[in-house]
Each structure stands twice: as structure tokens, then as C-alpha cells.
Amino acid sequence: MTPVAPPRVEVAVVILLSQGRVWIQPRRTRDSLRGCWEFPGGKLERGESARDGLAREVREELGLDLSENPVQLYGRAHYSYPEQTVDIRFFLCRLASPPSLSHGRWVELSRLTSYRFPPANRSILRKLLEMKEKT
């Protein structure tokens, strides 16, 4: 019997960056990644572009409209968990001043290593820490 491949999920997330700080929020799931922190965003719906899905997810999660701020693709990650494979597009959005948001916190880039993130975020976290070193 041929093993069944885990489902593939496409995800878009945004790194909200303002004044050297980044917005992170606790995961609200009950899966193996419970207790981790994450960037806002989520699964794309069938036929939805990454940018449209990102805008929808951020509006739903944070009540924030990204249309007034430039959002650029910052990186990609592919990671296989036992239950699914995720393809993540990370977008970067620089904000002049941090908006007041709930259910998370603004964290200095240099403090990101103090938080536990899902394994699929490792490459983007390294990239963010390198950004901090260059500033």
C-alpha cells in the first residue's frame, strides 16, 4: 500500500515592522504548535492569491487594512509537519508608527529569539535578525 502524502497548505503571513519592532501573537490552536508565537496571517482559500488571502486574514485577525501600506514579498518557506506540509509566503510591511493591536505584542527584533516559533519560521527569523544586525 502506497503511503498517503500529508495535505499541502498554502499560507501567507505578514511581518509588521515599525520603529525596530515586529508584531507577534500567540498561536490560537490546539495542535502540536500550541504555545508558539507567530506572525499574523493564515491559510489561503482555494483560488485566492497570496496577497488577497493575506489582506483578508489580517483584516479578520487584527482589524488592520494593509491597502494603505506597501507590502512586499520578503521570503518563502516550505516545511513538512507530520499532519501537513506548509508553503508559506512571508510579506514585509513597514509602518511609520505601530498601531494599537490586541492579542499580541510589539517586540524588538533582537528579542525575537526569546520567543518560540513554529519550525517553519526558522529561515525568516534568521533573516529578520540579520536585518537587525545591519541597522
VEXDREN-2710 file (C-alpha; in Angstrom, 1 decimal):
% VEXDREN-2710
k/r/px/py/pz
1/MET/0.0/0.0/0.0
2/THR/1.4/3.4/-1.0
3/PRO/1.6/5.9/1.9
4/VAL/-0.6/8.9/1.5
5/ALA/1.2/12.2/1.4
6/PRO/0.1/14.8/4.0
7/PRO/-2.1/17.6/2.7
8/ARG/-0.3/20.7/1.4
9/VAL/-1.4/24.0/2.8
10/GLU/-0.6/27.4/1.3
11/VAL/-0.1/30.2/3.9
12/ALA/0.5/33.9/3.7
13/VAL/1.8/35.9/6.7
14/VAL/2.9/39.4/7.3
15/ILE/5.8/40.8/9.3
16/LEU/4.6/44.1/10.6
17/LEU/7.7/46.2/11.3
18/SER/7.6/49.6/13.0
19/GLN/10.3/51.5/14.7
20/GLY/12.6/48.4/15.0
21/ARG/9.8/46.3/16.5
22/VAL/7.8/43.5/15.0
23/TRP/4.2/42.4/15.8
24/ILE/3.9/38.8/17.1
25/GLN/0.9/37.0/18.5
26/PRO/0.3/33.7/20.3
27/ARG/-1.0/30.8/18.2
28/ARG/-4.6/30.1/19.0
29/THR/-4.5/26.4/18.0
30/ARG/-4.7/23.2/20.0
31/ASP/-2.2/21.4/17.8
32/SER/1.4/20.5/18.3
33/LEU/2.4/24.1/17.9
34/ARG/0.3/25.4/20.8
35/GLY/2.4/27.7/22.9
36/CYS/4.3/29.1/19.9
37/TRP/4.2/32.6/18.7
38/GLU/3.5/33.6/15.1
39/PHE/3.2/36.5/12.6
40/PRO/-0.4/37.4/11.5
41/GLY/-1.8/35.6/8.5
42/GLY/-3.1/32.2/7.7
43/LYS/-4.3/29.7/5.2
44/LEU/-5.3/30.7/1.7
45/GLU/-8.7/29.8/0.4
46/ARG/-9.0/27.9/-2.8
47/GLY/-8.2/30.1/-5.8
48/GLU/-7.2/33.0/-3.6
49/SER/-4.0/34.9/-4.3
50/ALA/-1.4/35.2/-1.5
51/ARG/-1.9/39.0/-1.3
52/ASP/-5.7/38.7/-1.2
53/GLY/-5.5/36.0/1.4
54/LEU/-3.1/38.0/3.5
55/ALA/-5.3/41.1/3.3
56/ARG/-8.3/39.0/4.4
57/GLU/-6.5/37.2/7.2
58/VAL/-5.0/40.4/8.6
59/ARG/-8.4/42.2/8.4
60/GLU/-10.1/39.3/10.2
61/GLU/-7.3/38.8/12.9
62/LEU/-6.3/42.4/13.6
63/GLY/-8.9/44.7/12.0
64/LEU/-6.0/46.2/10.1
65/ASP/-6.3/47.3/6.4
66/LEU/-3.0/46.7/4.6
67/SER/-4.0/48.5/1.5
68/GLU/-2.6/51.8/2.7
69/ASN/0.9/50.4/3.3
70/PRO/3.3/48.9/0.8
71/VAL/3.6/45.1/1.3
72/GLN/6.4/43.3/-0.3
73/LEU/7.3/39.6/-0.6
74/TYR/10.1/39.0/2.0
75/GLY/10.7/35.3/1.8
76/ARG/9.3/31.8/1.4
77/ALA/9.4/28.6/3.4
78/HIS/8.4/25.0/2.8
79/TYR/8.1/22.8/5.8
80/SER/6.7/19.3/6.3
81/TYR/4.9/18.6/9.6
82/PRO/3.6/15.1/10.3
83/GLU/0.0/16.3/9.7
84/GLN/0.6/18.6/6.7
85/THR/3.1/20.3/4.5
86/VAL/3.0/24.1/4.5
87/ASP/4.2/26.5/1.8
88/ILE/4.5/29.9/3.5
89/ARG/4.9/33.3/1.8
90/PHE/6.2/35.9/4.2
91/PHE/5.4/39.5/3.4
92/LEU/7.0/42.6/5.0
93/CYS/5.0/45.7/5.8
94/ARG/6.8/48.7/7.3
95/LEU/4.6/51.0/9.3
96/ALA/5.6/54.6/10.3
97/SER/4.1/54.1/13.8
98/PRO/2.8/50.9/15.5
99/PRO/-0.9/50.7/15.5
100/SER/-2.7/49.7/18.7
101/LEU/-3.4/46.0/18.3
102/SER/-4.6/43.4/20.8
103/HIS/-3.8/39.7/21.4
104/GLY/-0.1/40.0/20.8
105/ARG/2.8/42.3/21.3
106/TRP/5.4/44.6/19.6
107/VAL/8.8/43.1/20.1
108/GLU/12.3/44.4/19.4
109/LEU/13.9/42.5/16.5
110/SER/16.7/41.5/18.8
111/ARG/14.3/39.9/21.3
112/LEU/12.7/37.5/18.8
113/THR/14.9/34.7/19.9
114/SER/13.2/34.9/23.3
115/TYR/10.0/33.5/21.8
116/ARG/9.2/30.1/20.5
117/PHE/8.1/30.0/16.9
118/PRO/7.0/27.1/14.7
119/PRO/9.9/25.3/12.9
120/ALA/8.7/26.6/9.5
121/ASN/9.6/30.2/10.7
122/ARG/13.3/29.5/11.3
123/SER/14.6/30.9/8.0
124/ILE/12.6/34.1/8.2
125/LEU/13.6/34.6/11.8
126/ARG/17.3/34.4/10.8
127/LYS/16.6/36.9/8.0
128/LEU/15.0/39.3/10.5
129/LEU/17.9/39.0/12.9
130/GLU/20.3/39.7/10.1
131/MET/18.2/42.8/9.3
132/LYS/18.7/44.0/12.9
133/GLU/22.4/43.5/12.7
134/LYS/22.6/45.7/9.6
135/THR/20.8/48.6/11.2
END
